[in-house]
Amino acid sequence: MSNNSKRLFYLITGILCLIFPVLVFVIWIKAVNAGADHSMRVEIFRSHFPSYLQDRFATTYVSIVLLIGSIICFVKGREISQHGMRHTFLFLLIISMLFFFLNVWNMM
């Protein structure tokens, strides 16, 4: 594979891995705005996921694994990129790392 196709592969794969954690965060924000108390918010949040993802930390574990994948993709993509794309990969890497730390902090 050429560098352009590798770079595109890392970019698309990293973005696909980043979509689920971002959606989980957006769903949580919507649930917080919709519910009156914490138990109501949690029920609204859980109602968006299938039964196997309704465990207390199930979405967090899946998000952490996907975020590690996106971080790896963005680091590898940044290594083989030239000037303009390096900034794009760096921006996406920072976003992925912020979501990763948010998820790890959420587990404490």
C-alpha positions as CSV (number, residue, x, y, z in Angstrom):
1,M,0.0,0.0,0.0
2,S,1.1,3.5,-0.7
3,N,1.4,6.2,1.9
4,N,-1.7,7.9,0.7
5,S,-3.8,4.7,1.0
6,K,-2.3,3.9,4.4
7,R,-3.0,7.4,5.6
8,L,-6.6,7.2,4.4
9,F,-7.0,3.8,6.0
10,Y,-5.8,5.1,9.3
11,L,-8.0,8.2,9.1
12,I,-11.2,6.3,8.3
13,T,-10.5,3.5,10.8
14,G,-9.7,6.0,13.5
15,I,-12.8,8.1,12.8
16,L,-15.0,5.0,12.8
17,C,-13.5,3.9,16.2
18,L,-14.2,7.4,17.5
19,I,-17.9,7.5,16.5
20,F,-19.2,5.2,19.2
21,P,-17.6,7.0,22.2
22,V,-18.8,10.4,20.9
23,L,-22.3,9.0,20.4
24,V,-22.3,7.6,24.0
25,F,-21.3,11.0,25.3
26,V,-24.0,12.8,23.3
27,I,-26.6,10.3,24.5
28,W,-25.5,10.9,28.1
29,I,-25.8,14.7,27.6
30,K,-29.3,14.3,26.2
31,A,-30.3,12.0,29.1
32,V,-29.0,14.5,31.7
33,N,-31.1,17.3,30.1
34,A,-34.2,15.1,30.0
35,G,-34.2,13.5,33.4
36,A,-35.2,14.9,36.7
37,D,-33.1,12.8,39.1
38,H,-30.0,10.6,38.5
39,S,-31.9,7.3,38.4
40,M,-34.2,8.7,35.8
41,R,-31.2,9.9,33.7
42,V,-29.6,6.5,33.9
43,E,-32.8,4.8,32.7
44,I,-33.1,7.2,29.8
45,F,-29.4,6.6,28.9
46,R,-29.7,2.8,29.2
47,S,-32.9,2.7,27.0
48,H,-30.8,3.7,24.0
49,F,-28.6,0.5,24.2
50,P,-29.3,-3.2,23.8
51,S,-29.4,-5.4,26.9
52,Y,-25.8,-6.6,26.7
53,L,-24.6,-2.9,26.9
54,Q,-26.8,-2.0,29.8
55,D,-24.3,-3.1,32.5
56,R,-22.8,-0.4,34.6
57,F,-19.5,-0.1,32.8
58,A,-20.3,-2.0,29.5
59,T,-20.4,1.1,27.3
60,T,-17.3,2.5,29.0
61,Y,-15.3,-0.7,28.4
62,V,-16.4,-0.7,24.7
63,S,-15.6,3.0,24.4
64,I,-12.1,2.5,26.0
65,V,-11.2,-0.3,23.6
66,L,-12.4,1.7,20.6
67,L,-10.6,4.8,21.8
68,I,-7.4,2.9,22.1
69,G,-7.9,1.8,18.5
70,S,-8.5,5.3,17.3
71,I,-5.4,6.6,19.2
72,I,-3.2,4.0,17.6
73,C,-4.7,4.8,14.2
74,F,-4.1,8.5,14.6
75,V,-0.6,8.1,15.9
76,K,0.3,5.8,13.0
77,G,-1.4,8.1,10.5
78,R,0.4,11.1,11.9
79,E,3.8,9.3,11.5
80,I,3.4,8.8,7.8
81,S,1.7,12.1,7.0
82,Q,3.1,15.3,5.6
83,H,2.5,18.8,6.8
84,G,-1.3,19.5,6.4
85,M,-2.6,16.1,7.4
86,R,-0.3,16.0,10.4
87,H,-2.4,18.7,12.0
88,T,-5.6,16.8,11.2
89,F,-4.3,13.7,12.8
90,L,-3.0,15.6,15.8
91,F,-6.4,17.3,16.3
92,L,-8.2,13.9,16.1
93,L,-5.6,12.4,18.4
94,I,-6.2,15.1,21.0
95,I,-10.0,14.5,20.8
96,S,-9.5,10.8,21.2
97,M,-7.2,11.2,24.1
98,L,-9.6,13.6,25.9
99,F,-12.5,11.1,25.4
100,F,-10.2,8.3,26.6
101,F,-9.3,10.1,29.8
102,L,-12.9,11.1,30.3
103,N,-13.9,7.4,30.1
104,V,-11.1,6.3,32.5
105,W,-12.0,9.0,34.9
106,N,-15.7,8.0,34.7
107,M,-14.8,4.5,36.0
108,M,-13.2,5.9,39.2
